[in-house]
Amino acid sequence: MDTQELQKIKNQFDIIGNDAALNRALEMAVAIAPTDLTVLVTGENGVGKESIPNIIHRYSTRRNAKYFALNCGAIPEGTVDAELFGHEKGSFTGAIEARKGYFEEYDGGTLFLDEIGELPLASQAKLLRVLQSGEFIKVGSSKVQKTDVRVIAATNVNLLHAVSKGKFREDLYYRLNAVQISVPSLRERKEDIYLLFRKFSSDFSESNKRVKISLTNEAIDLLIGYRWPGNIRQLKNVAQAITALEAGPLTASAQRSVIDADTLRRYMPKEESCLLPVAAPEGTGSSLSDSDKQMIVKAILDLKKEIDSIKSRLNSVPVPGKALKPVSFDNDEAEWQGQGAPVHAADISSNVDLRNDFGPEFGAKESKEKELKEEEKELSIAKSNISIVLKALEKHGGNRKLAAEEVGISERTLYRWLEKYKIETATDKQDQ
């Protein structure tokens, strides 16, 4: 799509900006419009996701049919099925007459389901049936009806994460996600922020007969540097508020008002600390939370430790009357040297008490070796992480309990590390 055609679409749907990711989203919407594929539009609240379904419908073969946008999060849970699929008279309290649902009413057209992640699980199953076969049943009816509706869904949540938590059906996710169009957040479109501000302010000035405003360079930097958690919707509110309060009535002598950074700062929303972005490794596309990742890593390390322990026990088992060479059980099959009989590692139970066959000395020796290995491993871990411990202690002013919690170890382990490496905390110095 050439630049001129793309700009024509932006003008038609009142879209401001030249960001590459935004342009890509618009190009995808136009390209996919002539098909009947379902589309999933993703993006944060306030980024303008509703423009994408409008573009798809206008450029599709259904352009002359009906289009309707439905916010799934705004429908009471008990009436979702009745709203989507309709109901028969007397099917529930208050159903004084039969009513068509959206899938029947907009047959042949396009239905935009916004906030699809808010849909109850029971309704998700019925939606999946409509998408797969075009069939639905009204509430209170047993008659199967057919419909031909193109569904475009949108969400501001990570649906894959919702799937992992059992809050969204996996089969419905993949059915909806035939094509995914991502709308970038405003903080990812820094070059567009001032363009949007000028547009919102200018429109408000014209409709309310106020003088137009412009920002100083410092004010523009302040505007662009803000993270805009509410995205375009929040920026529009700020632009209109500052125009209403700082720009006087339009007169022959007053045509424009200049806003400096100090004035603009008074209108910038104050963010709570909990809303500040958390630094994360670049290039990660994982949908798992930090706690989920930590649990997975811990489970893997625990499993590896258990496997290493089993291998160690098997490789060190002495056989009476034979001098055996070390045997590795890394492969599925190993042969005891000197016996000639193949032994399968999988046939040996890790629950066998080897002291029954080789006496209490074996158990004591094994226990001692295990303790030494665990101690060596613990010291190795302590050495590799000692810099983290020192930083945590410095951050919390020598408070061992808080430092241990941040590092993710027990306070008792932290005490052992301090004693081992002769680390003197701020608390120790105070005691002296």
Secondary structure, DSSP 4 states (H G I P E B T S, - for coil): --HHHHHHHHHHTT-----HHHHHHHHHHHHHTTS---EEEE--TTS-TTHHHHHHHHTSTTTTS-EEEEEGGGS-GGGHHHHHHEE-TTSSTT--S-EE-HHHHTTTSEEEEETGGGS-HHHHHHHHHHHHHSEEE-BT---EEE---EEEEEESS-HHHHHHTTSS-HHHHHHHTTEEEEPPPGGG-HHHHHHHHHHHHHHHHHHHTB-EEEE-HHHHHHHHHS--TTHHHHHHHHHHHHHHHHS-B--SS--EEEE-HHHHHTTSPPPPGGGSPPP--TT------HHHHHHHHHHHHHHHHHHHHHHHHHHT---TT--PPP---SSSEEE-TTT--EEEGGGS-TT--THHHH-HHHHHHHHHHHHHHHHHHHHHHHHHHHHHHHHHHHHTTT-HHHHHHHHTS-HHHHHHHHHHHT---HHHHHH-
